[in-house]
Amino acid sequence: MKVAIAGVWHVHAKEYTETAKKFGEVIGVYDRDPVFAENFAKECNLPVFDTFENLLESDAEGVIVCSASSDHADMMVAIANRGKHIFTEKVLALTVEDCLRVKEAVEKNGVNFVISMPQRCMPGPLTVKALIDDGKLGQINYIRFRNCHNGSSAHWLPAHFYNEKETGGGAMIDLGAHGMYLIDWLLGEPETYSSTFTHVCRDEKDAVLNPSKLEDNAVTVMSYPDGAIAVNETGFVSSGSPMTLEVGGSLGYVHFDGKVILNASSTGFRPTEIPMEAGKDLPIVQFMKGISPSDCSINDAIALTRMMVGAYSAIVR
């Protein structure tokens, strides 16, 4: 596929660009900040589209959207209306209403839409899901996912990641998205939300980068009509914290943090390492191959935004 890059705001823009070059052709890049665009273009050896309209008028068959989250909806509606396929960084948009505008344009124009939900393609989560689907855990009553890094405390996140208007929030809406879409994939959307968001990093550099004190340490607890509980933990201030997924049910418990360990009736309640499933192509690779992955669809994207709206509307002060 021949693609263009719409926005280089997100930290994964270069990664997606390099992957797209391996599986197709990248014909140019646009960003509303011309300095961002020029610097990125030099680094990735690409031409620059002076305007978004020039990108839309190009012969790109698809567009990889890595702009600020607040710009996603308007850009994607325009892209779909030109008949170009869409790959987007998460989240799709900051409101459900904007997500629905994108869905309408995508379906009206019959374009392929893929959102980046890479954990749904990884061996560990795939193995956990297979155990759930096979009934090894019985009725699921608890899920916990923890995914953190030190982007704030080590000051490697770019300053615009703390622009609340562009991001819609801090750690939860960014890194916490992985936990939300995994929980939805394994258990469905919850009924209730309760969030505790705090601001830990308070040195001089943080005061400059994050003056609005967006959350850098966050937990959202969710519940389901059948009594199940899901916990999504994330943050930008933890070093050496392994990504952890654990699921409990009436017949057993599974834990993943590099290895999948099952402790269930099927193992005689002896903790047993389970061989991991083969991973799938990452969403960006599937997009470049012209595939429409069923678990990275427009409806999955809308569910993620709906869960984020729930989390941010239920912050315990």
ZIZI-V85002 format. One record per backbone hydrogen bond with DSSP energy under -1.0 kcal/mol. CO is the residue of the C=O (numbers start at 0). NH is the residue of the N-H. Records with the same first field share a line. If there is no record, write none. Layout:
CO->NH + NH
This chain:
0->24
1->60 + 61
2->26
3->63
4->29
5->65
9->12
11->15
12->16
13->17
14->18
15->19
16->20
17->21
18->22
24->2
27->4
28->48
29->6
32->36
33->37
34->38
35->39
36->40
37->41
38->42
39->43
40->45
46->28
50->54
51->55
52->56
54->57
60->84
61->3
62->86
63->5
64->88
65->9
67->70
70->74
71->75
72->76
73->77
74->78
75->79
76->80
78->83
79->82
84->62
85->113
86->64
87->115
94->98
95->99
96->100
97->101
98->102
99->103
100->104
101->105
102->106
103->107
104->108
105->110
111->85
113->87
116->119
117->120
120->279
121->125
122->126
123->127
124->128
125->129
126->130
127->131
128->132
129->133
130->135
131->134
136->250
138->249
140->228
141->247
142->230
143->245
144->232
145->243
148->237
149->153
150->155 + 156
157->160
158->161
159->162
161->163
162->166
163->167
165->69
169->173
170->175
173->176
174->177
175->179
176->180
177->181
178->182
179->183
180->184
181->185
182->186
183->187
191->222
193->220
194->315
195->218
197->215 + 216
202->206
203->207
204->208
205->209
209->212
214->170
215->235
216->197
217->233
218->195
219->231
220->193
221->229
222->190 + 191
223->226
227->223
228->142
229->221
230->144
231->219
232->146
233->217
234->148
235->151 + 152
243->145
244->255
245->143
246->253
247->140 + 141
250->264
251->248
252->262
253->246
254->260
255->244
258->256
259->273
260->254
261->271
262->252
263->266 + 268
264->267
271->261
281->285
282->286
283->287
284->288
285->290
286->289
292->295
295->114
296->300
297->301
298->302
299->303
300->304
301->305
302->306
303->307
304->308
305->309
306->310
307->311
308->312
313->194
